[in-house]
């Protein structure tokens, strides 16, 4: 007899109302796959892009969701023990194959990361994608060093907030932007040293505080602000293009001599599960448990509130990382 689970299915691209909660069969893993019982999962703008039809990859119908956190239900190949706490992300989840908006998900064993933590599932569910993206932006995109200065353009996003947390763990001086003055306290709560109200001319504000410019910047808004972000960075510094909150992804006419200040380097970062090492994940979770770091949690939803969650994400009402917690989930 086939067992069933509750899952969110989107038949075709469109508005949030296209997300439908259904009973579907629990998938069966092969020897190179792992079946995860999902306890919680984070919400991501890329899922909004996929659901609305503007993503460049993916097929319908589909269970969306590029990440999930939970416990191993089955690993036929023996890669993990049943009951192990795990996270997974990316690798085609929620686009090429069914993703984490469900009570169970099957993923390749190669993109499963094991950890140990007694933090609540609601916090753990917020971590995978935003930690991988923030850590990779600092480590790979900027090659950031302890004590340097960092500008985060788009600081109230979940990745922006996590970048601030990781920056302070590295002893960095953190500048972070928001268009909303009322978000100042949110940014201060994650350790931001200098909150900048984004009026389109952030470079001027940065150089008023640090005349030579910052050592590095992570661009999370898009190409519409990147030219100004580049001008906030010192000669020899780096800008890492990581996000597109504005949904402006491309530069119609890119003239490098006009866009790039002398000696400022432009990189980009978009990673996979393999880019987040188990040690990095465990170190971060331990830092949270010890009070040395925080997880920037936003609104929390049930699975049957997925439409409202997407509407909030689209309207910018989440206020940190949005998380769906599955029914019956309690502390690990």
C-alpha positions in Angstrom: 0.0 0.0 0.0 1.4 3.4 -1.1 1.9 5.8 1.8 0.9 9.4 1.2 2.1 12.8 2.5 0.9 16.4 2.4 2.8 18.5 -0.1 2.4 21.8 -2.0 2.0 21.4 -5.7 2.1 24.1 -8.4 0.7 22.9 -11.7 1.6 26.0 -13.8 3.3 29.3 -13.3 1.3 32.1 -11.9 0.2 33.9 -8.7 0.6 32.5 -5.1 -2.9 31.0 -5.3 -1.5 28.5 -7.8 0.2 26.8 -4.8 -2.1 23.9 -3.8 -1.9 21.6 -0.8 -2.5 18.0 -1.8 -2.1 14.4 -0.7 0.6 12.8 -2.9 2.6 9.5 -2.6 5.7 9.5 -0.4 8.6 9.2 -2.8 10.9 6.1 -2.7 14.7 6.6 -2.6 17.2 4.7 -4.6 20.6 3.6 -3.3 22.2 7.0 -4.1 19.3 9.0 -2.6 18.1 9.9 0.9 14.5 10.2 2.0 14.2 13.0 4.5 11.3 13.6 6.8 11.0 17.4 6.6 10.6 19.2 9.9 10.9 22.7 8.6 12.0 24.6 5.5 13.0 28.1 4.6 11.3 30.3 2.0 13.4 31.8 -0.8 12.8 34.4 -3.5 14.0 32.0 -6.1 11.0 29.9 -5.3 8.9 33.0 -5.9 10.6 33.4 -9.2 9.9 29.8 -10.1 6.3 29.9 -9.1 5.6 33.1 -11.0 7.3 31.8 -14.2 10.3 34.1 -14.5 12.9 31.5 -13.5 15.2 30.2 -16.3 15.0 26.6 -15.2 12.4 24.1 -14.0 9.4 22.3 -15.1 5.7 21.9 -14.1 3.9 20.4 -12.3 6.3 20.5 -9.4 6.6 20.4 -5.6 8.7 23.6 -5.1 11.3 24.3 -2.5 15.1 24.5 -2.8 15.9 23.5 0.8 14.7 21.4 3.7 15.7 20.5 7.2 14.7 17.3 9.0 15.7 13.8 9.8 16.7 10.8 7.7 13.8 8.5 7.2 15.7 6.1 4.9 19.1 5.9 3.2 19.2 2.6 1.2 22.8 3.1 0.3 23.8 3.4 3.9 25.2 7.0 3.6 23.3 8.2 6.7 21.7 6.5 9.7 17.9 6.8 10.1 17.1 9.6 12.5 20.2 11.6 11.7 19.6 15.4 11.6 20.2 16.7 8.1 19.9 19.7 5.8 19.7 19.8 2.1 19.5 22.4 -0.6 19.8 23.3 -4.3 21.0 20.7 -6.9 17.8 21.0 -8.8 15.5 20.8 -5.8 12.0 22.2 -6.5 12.7 22.8 -10.1 14.2 19.7 -11.9 12.9 17.3 -9.2 10.4 17.7 -6.4 11.6 19.9 -3.5 11.1 20.6 0.1 7.5 22.0 0.3 6.3 18.6 1.6 6.4 16.3 4.6 9.0 14.1 2.9 11.6 14.8 0.2 14.0 12.6 -1.7 17.3 14.1 -2.7 20.7 12.8 -3.9 22.9 11.7 -0.9 25.6 14.0 -2.2 23.7 17.1 -1.3 22.8 16.1 2.3 24.6 17.6 5.2 24.5 16.0 8.7 24.6 18.1 11.9 23.9 17.8 15.6 21.9 20.4 17.4 19.2 20.9 20.1 18.1 24.2 18.6 14.3 24.3 17.8 13.4 23.1 14.3 12.0 26.5 13.5 15.5 28.0 13.8 17.2 25.1 12.1 14.8 25.3 9.2 15.9 28.9 8.5 19.6 28.0 8.1 20.6 26.0 5.0 20.3 28.3 2.0 20.9 31.6 3.7 24.1 30.3 5.5 25.4 28.7 2.4 24.9 31.9 0.4 26.2 34.3 3.0 29.2 32.2 3.9 30.1 31.6 0.2 29.8 35.3 -0.6 32.3 36.2 2.2 34.6 33.2 1.8 34.6 32.8 -2.0 33.2 36.0 -3.4 35.2 38.5 -1.2 37.9 36.3 0.3 37.1 38.4 3.4 39.6 38.6 6.2 39.0 39.2 9.9 39.0 42.9 10.8 38.1 44.2 7.3 35.1 46.4 6.5 32.1 45.1 4.8 29.1 46.8 3.0 25.9 44.8 2.6 23.6 46.3 0.0 20.2 45.0 0.8 20.8 44.3 4.5 17.3 43.4 5.7 17.0 40.4 3.5 17.7 37.0 5.2 21.0 36.7 3.5 21.9 40.3 4.3 21.1 39.7 8.0 23.2 36.5 8.0 26.1 38.3 6.3 26.1 40.8 9.2 26.1 37.9 11.7 29.0 36.2 10.0 30.8 39.4 9.5 30.7 40.2 13.2 31.9 36.6 14.0 34.9 37.5 11.9 35.5 40.8 13.7 34.6 42.9 10.7 33.2 46.4 10.6 29.7 46.1 9.0 27.9 48.7 7.0 24.4 47.7 5.9 21.7 49.4 3.9 17.9 49.6 4.1 15.4 51.8 2.3 13.2 51.9 5.5 14.3 53.9 8.5 12.1 51.8 10.7 14.4 48.8 9.9 17.3 50.4 11.7 16.7 48.4 14.9 16.5 45.1 13.0 19.9 45.7 11.5 21.4 46.8 14.8 20.1 43.7 16.4 22.3 41.5 14.3 25.4 43.6 15.0 25.5 46.1 12.2 27.9 49.0 13.1 26.6 51.5 10.6 23.1 51.5 9.2 22.8 53.4 5.9 19.4 54.6 4.6 19.5 53.8 0.9 18.7 56.9 -1.1 20.5 55.6 -4.2 23.8 57.3 -3.2 25.2 54.9 -0.6 28.8 55.3 -1.8 28.8 58.9 -0.6 27.5 57.9 2.8 30.2 55.2 3.1 33.0 57.5 2.2 31.8 60.1 4.6 32.5 57.4 7.3 35.4 55.7 5.7 37.0 58.0 3.1 39.1 55.4 1.3 36.1 53.1 0.9 35.2 49.6 2.4 37.3 46.5 1.8 34.4 44.5 0.3 30.7 44.7 -0.5 28.0 42.1 -1.2 25.4 43.3 -3.7 22.0 41.8 -2.9 19.7 44.3 -4.5 20.6 44.0 -8.2 22.3 45.7 -11.1 20.2 48.9 -10.5 22.3 49.6 -7.4 25.5 47.8 -8.3 27.2 50.8 -10.0 26.9 52.8 -6.8 28.0 49.9 -4.7 31.2 49.6 -6.7 32.0 53.2 -5.9 31.8 52.5 -2.2 34.7 50.1 -2.3 38.4 51.0 -2.0 41.0 50.4 -4.7 41.9 46.7 -4.5 38.6 45.9 -2.9 36.0 43.5 -4.1 32.2 43.6 -4.8 30.5 40.2 -4.9 27.2 40.1 -6.9 25.0 37.6 -5.0 21.4 38.7 -5.1 18.7 40.4 -7.1 16.0 41.6 -4.7 15.0 44.2 -7.2 14.5 41.5 -9.9 16.9 43.4 -12.1 19.3 40.8 -13.3 21.1 42.1 -16.3 22.9 45.2 -17.6 21.5 46.2 -21.0 24.7 48.1 -22.1 27.7 47.2 -20.0 30.7 49.5 -20.6 33.4 48.2 -18.2 35.4 51.5 -18.2 32.3 53.3 -17.0 31.0 50.7 -14.6 34.2 49.6 -12.8 36.3 52.1 -10.8 40.0 51.8 -11.0 41.3 48.7 -9.3 37.9 47.5 -7.9 37.2 43.9 -8.6 33.7 42.5 -9.4 32.9 38.8 -8.6 29.8 36.8 -8.2 28.6 33.9 -6.0 25.9 31.2 -6.3 26.6 28.0 -4.6 25.4 24.4 -4.0 25.1 22.2 -0.9 28.7 21.0 -1.5 29.9 24.6 -0.9 28.6 24.5 2.7 30.9 22.1 4.6 29.6 20.1 7.6 32.2 21.9 9.8 31.0 25.4 8.8 27.4 24.4 9.4 28.2 22.8 12.8 30.4 25.8 13.9 27.5 28.2 13.1 24.9 26.2 14.9 27.2 25.9 17.9 27.8 29.6 17.9 24.1 30.2 17.9 23.6 27.7 20.8 26.4 29.5 22.8 24.9 32.9 22.2 27.7 34.1 20.0 25.5 34.4 16.9 21.8 34.6 16.0 19.6 33.2 13.3 17.6 36.1 11.7 14.2 34.5 11.8 11.3 36.3 10.3 7.7 35.1 10.1 6.8 31.5 10.8 4.0 29.6 8.9 2.3 26.3 8.8 2.3 24.3 5.5 -1.3 25.2 4.9 -0.4 28.8 5.0 2.0 28.6 2.0 -0.1 31.0 -0.1 0.0 33.7 2.6 3.7 33.0 3.0 4.4 33.6 -0.7 2.2 36.7 -0.6 4.1 38.1 2.3 7.5 37.3 0.7 6.4 39.0 -2.5 5.3 42.1 -0.5 8.4 42.2 1.6 6.5 41.5 4.9 8.5 38.6 6.2 11.1 40.6 8.2 14.0 38.1 8.1 14.0 34.4 7.0 10.5 33.1 6.5 10.1 29.5 7.7 7.4 26.8 7.3 7.2 24.4 10.3 5.5 21.0 9.6 2.7 19.8 11.8 3.7 17.9 14.9 7.2 19.3 14.9 8.7 20.0 18.3 12.3 20.5 19.5 14.9 17.9 18.4 
